[in-house]
Amino acid sequence: MPHRRLGRTGPAVSALGLGCMGMSPIYGHADRGESIATIHAALDAGVTLLDTGDFYGMGHNEMLIGEALRSAPAAARERALTSVKFGALRTVDGGFSGIDGRPAAVKNFVAYSLQRLGVDHIDVYRIARVDPAVPVEETVGAIAELVDSGYVRHIGLSEVGAETIRRAAATAPIVDLQIEYSLISRGIEREILPTLRELGIGVTAYGVLSRGLISGHWSPDRKVAANDFRAHSPRFSGDNLRHNLGLVETLREIAREREASVAQLAIAWVLARGEEIVPLVGARTRERLGEALGALDVTLDADDLAAIERAVPADAAAGDRYGAEQMAMLDSEK
């Protein structure tokens, strides 16, 4: 397993991380036994970075990872690094009611995460969305205090724009920005990615397969449950879906020529965008994990990259990556 460093000051991590969100019921039912087996398989393959959020399943995801770590071989458990997002406020019925980035709330959130994960520290800690009522300097400063006390190792950011990145980095060392980045989500290339490179901050890229849309496994007649995020996603609806799956078919031809799957080609493209970028693969099963890991064996030269980008130009996707209400919460889109 090759490794990449998170920014100038962060840890070396596996070139692919495992995004565990889908192991809680955001995409409908998730099998607990298969989820734990998938985490174990990832650790066995050399994956060291496990990404979660304390609000995924309202604590379920962290407890799942904690169980997987306790039952993993000691050597794998010791290599594992945890990346945790916090700040989202939930309702009893599973809804969202805002973001809390107050320093007192930060210290409250981390206490619960440490307990659920069963660890004595979190390797990278970040607020999931900027709290519009709290200056980012206050939130980052509170995490810096947790670093000083040993409960957190490094500070990350999530879905923020260039100006916020600069303000946060002036407050404390930032190792990475977690943000959606894929062949059909390339907005960060305009201003955010150059800012990160200037400041020596890495990227953990989620959504590299656009929640399965560009995995090569999605079909236009696939039914999704009402509690599946994709049932309400603009890119998975109506004409948008048909257009986006048309892009996937152009990728399929390129993938076939390179003896790779569509998913492997899409992940390899993100890997090729820079050594500072670590894709997070959201595999929920060992089968999908194995396919994703195969992307590490796909080498793309300049001609390959040009062919892929001709097939799927920047801004080629139809539909926003979130619904309007959620898009309005993204500092990275302002």
Buried (B, 14 or more C-beta within 10 A) or exposed (E): EEEBBBBEBBBEBBBBBBBBBBBBBBBBEBEEEBBBBBBBBBBEBBBBBBBBBBBBBBBBBBBBBBBBBEEBEEEBBEBBBBBBBBBBEBEEEEEBEEBBBBBEBBBEBBEEBBEBBEBEBBBBBBBBBBBEEBBBBBBBBBBBBBBEEEBBBBBBBBBBBBEBBBBBBEBBBBBBBBBBBBBBBBBBEEBBBEBBEEBBBBBBBBBBBBBBBBBBBBEEEEEBEEEBBBBBBBBBBEEBBEBBBEBBEBBBEBBEEBEBBBBBBBBBBBBBBEEBBBBBBBBBBBEBBBBBBBBBEBEBEEEBBEBBBEBBEEEBBBBBBBEEEBBEBBBBBE
